[in-house]
Amino acid sequence: MGLKKFNAKKEIKKLKRRNSKLKKIGIIGILIGTIFIISSYALYSYTGSSLAFDSKVSKKIQVTIKAENGKIGNDTSKKVETDYEQTITEEVISDEGYGYESVSCDNEAIASYNKETNILTVKKPTKDTECRVKFEQLQKLKDAILAHNTIKEETPDFSKGEPLGEDCSQNITEDKTVSLLSTNRYFIGDSFEYSNYDNGLYTIKNGGIKVDNYITTNFTDNDIDKYICMGASNPCTTMYKIKEISEDKTRIIKADEYISTCKSKTQGSGIYKAEDDQGESYYFRGDRNELNNNVEFAGKNWKILRINGDETIRLILNDKIGSTFKFNDYSYESSTPQHDKVGFTMGNTKHQCTKDNPCEVAYDSNNNSFNNENFGGENSDIKTALETWYTNNLNDVNEKIAQGYFCNDTSSPNYVYNQSSTSFVRYGVYDRVVIKKNPILKCPEPVDNSNNIRPYGGIYKTKIGLITSDEMNLAGLSWNYGADETNYLYNGSWWWSLSPNNSSNTASVFAGKYDYIHDYYSTLNYFAVVPVINLNADVQVVGDGSEESPFIIQ
C-alpha cells in the first residue's frame, strides 16, 4: 500500500476545528463549575471540618407585630415576612384615649417607635420574632402625679435632715499653714461649742456668751490661741484656732483647722402643699427611691419639682448642660458696686419685674430666638446660656412648654440698699433659707426696705430658667447641711440657682453643692447649669412616674 501524500493545509484546518471544539467545551465546563460554586456558597458555609447549611440566605423570617390597645391596619396583630436582618417598618396607631408606653421584641431584634409618625421600626431580625407595642390609657399629668405619690399634710422641718449615723464627724488638722485675711469678716472668741448631733456647727463664744458681731480689724498678739469663724456666719462648719499671725498683723498664717461634716436623709419623702403666687402648689421632697417624679420628655430625663398653682408642671433636668458657666461676668474693681450682677436681667428700661407686671421674655419658635423687648432688659450670662440650650434642644416641643414664672428675688427688706455706693446688700433668700429656715414659693417684690423698686431681678415669665434656693430647701436640701445622695436633687457638682445672696463690690448667688445649699459664691465662678421648664397644664402622659416607668409626655 502506498503512502498518502501529506496535505499540510488540510491538516492545519482539522487541528483548528478540534481546538475550537475543546475551547467551547472548556468554557461550558468553567461556567458550569462557577454556577456550582456560587450555588454551593449560597447554600453552605465552610465550618473548618464540615459544610453546614446557612439559613441566613435561604430562609425567610416572619416578624409578628402585636399592638396592645392599638391597631396595625384594621387588626391588633400582623405577620410580616422579611429577609435575614432586613429592616421593616409598619404604622401602628393607638386606640383613642391611649398613648405610647413601650415597645419590645424577642430574639434580640431592635425596635423603636416614633410617636409623631406612629411608625414602628424593627431592625436586624435573625429568626422568627414577635414585637409588642404597648399603649396605655392617657392621663392628665397632674392627675397622674397625685395618683402615684403620697400627699403629706404636715409641714416638714426645713432646718435639718434625719441623721443617717449616730452623729456628725470632725476632721482636725493641727498647725496647718493658712492665709486668712483680717479684711474678711470674722467672729473671734476664747471658746467654742460644738453640736455633734443634728447640725454639726461650731459656735464661737467669748466669756461663755455667743459672739454676735463680726469684725474686720487687724489681728493682735492677744488673738493667739483664740477661736475664729471666718465669713458672715457664727456658727460655722469650719473653725480655726489661731497659732501664728503675720508680722504686719493682717493675716493668720498658722492655725488648727476644725472641719465638721454631717450627712442626713431628707425628712418625710412625699408631696407637700404650699401657696405660690398662682394658687395651691404641690412640691416634691426627699428620697428619689420613694418618689414617683420621673419624666421622659424631648428625649431627656427630668424630675418634677412641683405642680404650680396654675396647674402647669415644673420640671428640672436630671442632668446638667455643662460645668463652665458664669452667672454673670464683669470686670472686678474693689471700689465699684456690682449690685445688678445678681440679676437674671439688668437695666430694665421699660418697666421693672413686679407681680402686677412681670418681665415677659418673648420666644419666636420660627426663628429660634428670645427677646426682652417687652421690658428692655440686658441679659445675664446665665440667661443667655439657658436660652441657647433651649433653642438647640427644645424648640421642636416648644408648644408643650408654658410661659412659666421664675423668681430672681432681689428683695432685701431687712438690709440697707444704696444703688450708688458699695453698701452691703443682703437679699431676701438669705433671711428665709439661712436665718429663719422658712422657704416660700411666693416671690417677693424686687424692693428694698425703703420700697424702692430695683432695675434688675424680680419676677419673670419665660420658657426656661433655674431653680430657686427656696425650692431647693423645700425639696430637702439645707444650707451647709448634706442631705445624702438619695435626695432627688443630688448633683455631683456645683450648680447655679436663680437666688441672689448678697452684693456690694462683688456679687454672689446661691448655688447647689452636691447635696446641700451653699451661699457666698461670686457670679464670676464657673458652675454647672441645670435647666428648669414648665409644661402646659393639659399635657397627657402614660406611665407611673417611677424610674422604671417614667411619665412619658405624649
SEROMAR-318696 format. One record per residue (C-alpha): x, y, z. Coordinates in steps of 0.2 Angstrom, whole numbers, plus 5000, padded with zeros to 4 digits. Example, Ala and Ser with C-alpha at 12.3 -4.5 7.8 and 13.67 -1.06 7.14 Angstrom:
! SEROMAR-318696
506249785039
506849955036
***
This chain:
! SEROMAR-318696
500050005000
500750174995
500850325007
499650465006
500350625001
500350745016
499250895014
499851025027
498451155024
497151025026
497850955042
498051135050
496251165046
495750995056
496851055071
495951225071
494251145071
494751025085
495451165096
493851275094
492851125100
493951105115
493851285119
491951285119
491951135130
493151215142
492151375143
490551275146
491451175159
492051335168
490351415168
489551255175
490951255188
490651435193
488751415194
489051265205
490251355217
489051505218
487651395222
488651295235
489151465244
487451525245
486851355252
488351315263
489651385274
491351305277
491551275296
493351205296
492851025297
491151015288
489951105277
488451175287
486851245280
486651435281
484951495284
485451675283
485151675265
484051535261
482651555274
481351695275
481051775293
479251805300
479051955311
477451965321
476852135327
475652145341
474852305347
474152325365
472752455364
473152495346
473052435328
474152385313
472952425299
471252365305
471952225316
472852215333
474252105325
475152075309
476351955302
477752025290
478951915280
480651985278
482451935274
483851905287
484252065296
483152165284
482452325292
480552335292
479352475296
477452475300
476252605305
475552565322
474152685329
473552685347
471652675351
470852835355
471252895373
472852795373
474652845371
476352755368
477152675383
478452555376
479052435363
479952265364
480552125353
481151955357
482651865349
483752025351
482852115337
483052305339
481452405339
480952595340
479352685339
479152865333
477652945342
477553085329
477352975314
476652825323
478052715314
478752555321
480452515315
481152345318
483052315314
484152155312
482852015314
483851855313
482451725316
480551725318
480251865330
478751945340
478752135343
477452205355
476952395355
476052445371
474952595373
474252645390
472752755394
473152935394
473153045410
473253225413
475053245421
474353325437
473153185440
474453055437
475653135449
474453145463
473852965459
475552895461
476352985475
475953015494
475253185499
475853235516
474853355527
476153415539
477553545536
479253475536
480653545547
481753645534
483153675547
483853495547
483853325540
483653155548
485453095553
486052935545
487452905558
487552925577
488253105575
489253225564
491153205562
492553325564
494253325555
495553425564
497253475556
498453545568
499753685564
499053705546
499853845535
498453965530
498254135524
496754215532
496554405530
495954515543
495054625530
493754475528
492354475541
492754365556
492054315573
493354285587
493254225605
494154125618
493053965617
491853875606
490353755607
490153605595
488553525592
488953355586
487153295583
485953375571
486953515564
488753495567
489153685569
490453775579
489853925589
491154055594
490954115612
491854255622
491654235641
490354095638
489254215628
489054185609
489954315598
488554405588
489654545579
490954515566
492554625565
493754675551
495254745561
497054685561
497454545572
498454565588
499654455599
498254435611
497254335597
498454195598
497554035604
495854105601
494554035590
493854105574
492454085561
492954175545
491554255535
489754315539
489154175550
489354115568
489053965570
490053895556
490653725549
492453775548
493353845563
495153895566
496253905582
497554045579
499353985581
500354115572
500054285564
501054385551
502254525557
501054655550
499554585559
498554575543
498554385541
498354215551
499754115544
499653955555
498153885564
497253725569
495853695557
494253615563
493053545549
491353475553
490453355541
488653295543
487653185532
485753165533
484253095525
482953215520
481453205532
479753155526
479853105507
478253145498
477253285491
476853435502
475753585499
476253775499
475553935491
476354015477
475854175468
474654075457
473753965470
474053805478
475653715474
476153535477
478053515479
479153355479
480353325494
481553195498
482253025493
482252985474
481852805478
480252855487
479552975474
478752945458
479353115449
480253055434
479853125417
480353075399
480253225388
481153285372
482253135373
482853185390
482553135408
481853265420
481253275438
479653355444
479953495456
478153545459
476353565452
476253755451
474753855457
474153875439
474253685436
475753695425
477153575429
478853625434
480253515429
482153515432
483353425420
484053265428
485753315421
486753465418
487253565402
489053595407
490153655421
490953805414
489653945415
489754105425
488154185431
488754355426
490354415420
491154585425
492754675427
493154675446
493554835454
493654845473
492855015474
491454985461
489754925467
489054775457
487354755464
486454725447
487654575443
486454465453
485054495441
484354375428
484254545418
484954715422
484554895417
482654855414
482255025405
480355005400
479754935416
480354835432
479954655435
478554655448
477054545452
475754655443
476954675428
478254535427
479554545414
478954435400
480354365388
479654335371
480054175361
479954155342
479953975338
480054005319
481654105321
482354015337
482554175346
482154255363
482054445366
481754565380
480854695370
479354705382
480454775397
482054825389
483254725400
485054665397
485354485398
486454405411
487754275405
486754135413
485154185404
485954185388
486654015391
484953945395
484154025380
485453955368
485253775375
483353795374
483453845355
484553695352
483653565362
481853615365
481253715350
480353565342
479253535358
479053725361
477153715360
477153595376
478153715386
477253855396
477754035399
478154005417
478554115432
480354125438
480954215454
482554315454
482254385472
483154545474
482154605489
483154655504
481854715517
483054705532
484654775524
485154945519
485254975500
486155105491
486255095472
487655225470
488855165484
489755005489
488454975503
488254795508
486654715501
485954555508
484454485498
482854415505
483354225501
484754235514
483454285528
482254145523
483454005520
484954035531
484254135546
482454085548
482353915539
480753965531
480753945512
479254005502
478553985484
477954165483
479154285475
479354455485
479354615475
481054675470
481154815483
482254875497
481754925514
481355105508
480155025495
481255075480
481054955465
482654895458
483054895439
483654715440
483054545445
481254515451
479854415443
479954345425
478854255413
479854145401
480153975394
481753925404
482553975420
483453905436
482853835452
482753945467
483653915484
481853915492
481453765480
483053685485
482653695503
480853635500
481553485491
482653435506
484253525504
484853635518
486053775520
487853705523
486953535528
487153375517
485553295513
486353125507
486553065489
484752995489
483953165488
483153185471
484153345468
485853275472
487053335458
488853285459
489453465455
489253645459
487653715451
486853885450
485253935457
484254095452
484354165470
485454315474
486454305490
487254475493
488254615484
489254765486
490954775477
490654595472
489054505468
488654325474
487254205471
486754045480
487253885472
486953695475
488453605481
488153415478
486853385491
486653555500
486453745498
487953855498
488054045498
489354175495
489954125478
490354265466
489454265449
491254255441
491354075447
491153935434
489753815439
488553695431
486953745424
485353635427
483853705417
482053725423
480553725412
478653725415
477553605405
475753665400
474353615412
473453505398
474953385394
474553205394
475553055399
475752875401
476752785415
476852795434
478252915437
479452785443
481252775437
480752605428
479152685420
479352875420
477952985415
478152995396
477453155388
476353125373
***
